């Protein structure tokens, strides 16, 4: 059994309160997902995230593959972190931890995703060709959208994100 890991960090020039308010509103998930994925929340987005909350949505991770996804918010520590886990969806296992911490002049947002693919050997073959590049592009898109919404963190180092200043200005 192979468990994969994705790790992402981003600094934003906003307060911890602003970051928490934005990230714990399930309605903002659509803003952070590429439009080609047809991401639509259809249940559970009527309240800010809380432990035990179920979110149901549809997503098209790859052209021609539309799927339902059900996540549970399993833990919330106000203005520190929240965790979502897939109960039903395209992954055999999905555990996503979202951390926030104050830094001088802003907030550090950090994500860790542990996931397992279905289909055994075929899933492992698909990982480097389809799945990992797709996840990387989704997280890059999210970083770009957050930069467009909130602006760059002072002295932001773009080399670790794959994003250039040109990406932000366009």
C-alpha positions, 0 to 999 in steps of 0.5 A, a space after each residue: 500500500 503506497 501513501 503519497 504526500 503533498 505539502 504546500 506553503 504560502 505566505 499571505 499579507 493578511 491577518 490571521 482573522 482574514 485568512 481563517 474567515 476566508 478558508 473556513 467558508 466552504 463557499 470559497 472552495 470554488 474560487 480556489 479550484 480551476 474552473 475546468 474541474 467543474 467544482 460545485 458544492 451542493 450540500 454542507 456549505 451553509 455554515 463555517 467549517 466545524 468538526 463533524 461537518 459533511 461537505 458534498 460536491 461534484 468535481 471533474 478531475 480529468 476530462 470525461 470523469 465527473 465524480 461525487 466527493 463527500 468530505 468530513 471536517 474531522 477536526 477544527 482548532 480555531 485560527 490554527 488548523 482544520 482537517 478534512 477527510 474524504 468519505 467518498 470520492 476518487 481516492 482510496 484515502 484522502 487526509 488533508 490538514 490545513 494549518 495557519 500561523 501568524 508571521 510578521 506582516 501576514 500569515 503562513 498557510 500550510 497544507 499537508 495531504 496524505 492520499 492513496 490511489 485506488 486500483 492498486 498497481 494501475 493507480 501507482 502507474 497513473 500517479 506520476 503521469 496523471 495524478 501528481 501533475 494534476 494535484 500540483 497544478 490544482 495547488 499552484 492554481 490555488 496559490 495564484 488565486 490567493 495571490 490575486 485576491 490578497 496580493 503578494 507577501 512582502 519579499 515573497 520568494 516565488 522560486 519555491 511555488 513555481 509561480 512567477 511575478 508575471 503570473 500574478 500580474 496577468 
